[in-house]
Amino acid sequence: VSVPPKLAAMLENFQNEQASPRGIDASGKATSVVKQIVFCDILPLHNKIKRLLTRRAGVPSSAIAIITGRTNNTPDEILAVQDGFNGVGEDSKYQTVIANEKAEVGINLQKGTQAIHHLTIGWTPDSLEQRNGRGVRQGNATERVNLYYYDADGTFDTSKRSMVNKKADWIGQVMDVNGTGSVS
């Protein structure tokens, strides 16, 4: 089965992360379990990504949680995924979370997270900041969280990224206290 270039690039980076664990768990100890988050707004790809990570990256299917508006949608289900991701020892149920915008807020996935992969991005700069904030946040003792962005050249990805970057620049100009008083 062929793997589209974006998924192939994500798989390669995912496997590279798997090969060099550097996560620190909730108890403050180094862990050999590599915890990663994959954001993708295309719901039909979630199960394909899960199968790909299981077959080619060796992550057990049971160690991958999916969060969407349909799967793990209730507050109790989201909390169960959060606790399963952040847990230590037997309480550490998940190594990987695959999610769409449903996981942008209201879930903490910082205990041991070492990489976040963005197959898609939201429509606003704060959406991207929120997604990164799931793992890059207070409470993650892991020294560095790698952030990966997958934009296919010549596709809507690059147009959307450009638009979001322009929004971020405009917001930055509006919010700059040392600004000139005008926005271009």
N, C-alpha and C positions, 0 to 999 in steps of 0.2 A: 504494500500500500504506500503510495507516495504521500509525502508530508509537505504541505505548502511551505514556502521559504520562511514566513514569519514564525510558524510553529517549529520549523527546523532550527532556527536561530534561538528561539526560546528554549527548546530542548537541549541544545548544546550548552547554553549558559546555565541552565538548571543542573545538568550533569556536572559541569565544572564546579558549581557550588557544592553539590553532593560529595564531590571528591575532596573538598577541603573544608571540613566542619570547623567553625569558629564560634558557634553559638554558646551563650551562657544561659543556663536554665533559671527557673524561678528561685532555686535554692542558691544561686551564685556560682555554681560549678560548671566547668566546661562540659559540653555534651557532644557526643558523636552523632546525635540526631540532628540533621539539617532541616531547619524550618523555613519554608518559603511560602509566599503568597503570590497568586497569579490573578490579575484582574483582566477580565474579558467581558464586554457588554453583549457579545453575540452568544445568546443562550444555547443554540444548538451545538456550539463548539465545546461547551463545558464537559460533556461526557467524552467527547473525542480527546480532549486534553487529558482527562483522567485516565483513559485507556492508554494513551501515549506515555504518560508518566509511569504507569504501572508496567507496561511492556518494555519500554526502552530505558527508563531511568531506575527501574527496580523499586519504586515506591509501592508498598502494599496498597491495594485498592481500599482496604479498611482504614488506612492512614491518610486518606484524602477526603476532605469535606468540601461540599459545594454549597454556596449560599447564593440564592437568587430570590426573586419575589415569589417563586413557586416552591423552592427547595430550602429547607431550614429557614422558614420565613417568620415564624412566631418568635416573640421575645424569649420564650423558654428554649426553643431550638437554637437560636442564635447564641444564647448564654451557654448552652451545652457545647457548641462548637468552640466558643471562646475558652471555656474551661478545659476542653479536651486538647486544645492547641497549647495553652499556657501551662498545663499540668506538668508535674514532675513524677518520674517513675511510672508506676501503673496508671496514674492519672493523666499521663501524656498519651492521648489517644490519636492526635492528628499531627502529621509532619507538614502537610500542605493544605492550604485553603485556596479553592478556585471560586472567584466571586465576580459579581457585577456591581453596579452602583449601590446595591442593597447593603454592601459591607463598607461603604464610605464612612459612615458614622455609626456610633452606637455599639461598636465591638472593638475590644482591645486584643490585639494579636501580637504583643510585643515581647513576650517571654521567649527569648532565643531566636527571634526572627533574624535571618542573615541576608535574605534577598527578597525583593519585590519585583515582579515582572508585570509590565503593562502591555498587553496585546492591544488594548484600546485605551483611550483616555476619555474623560468626561468633556463637557462642553465649556467648562469654566476653569480658570486657574485654581480656584479654591477646591474644585473637585479633585484635581491632581494632588493638591496639598493634603486633602483629607485622606485620600487613598494611601499616600506615603505615610501619613500619620498613624496608620493602623500598626505599623511595625517600628517606625522611626519615632519613638516617643519615650518619655520618662518611664522607667521600669524595664527597659531593654538594656541589659548589661553587656550585650554583644557590642564590641568596640566599633564595628562598621557594618552598616546595612547597605548592600549593593542594590542600586535601583537600575532596572533595565527597561528601556523603551523600544518598542518595535514598530517602526513606521516604514511601510513599504514605499520605495520611491515610485513616483508617478501615479500614486493612488490617492484616494480621499484622505488617507492617513496624514499625508504631508500637508494637504490643504487645511485639515482640521487642526493640526499642530500649529500651523502658521496663524490661524485665527485665534487660537487659545493664547499663543505667545503675544499677539497684538493686544488682546484684552488685558493680559498681565502687564504689558508695558503701559497701556493707558491708565490702568488702575494705579500703577506705581507712580505715574506723573501726577495723578489727582491727589494721591496720599502723601506725596513728597512735601514735607514742611519747608524744605529749602528750595522749593521749585520757583519758577519764574512767574507763577500766577496764570499761566496759560497752558493749554493742553493741545498738542498737535494731532 
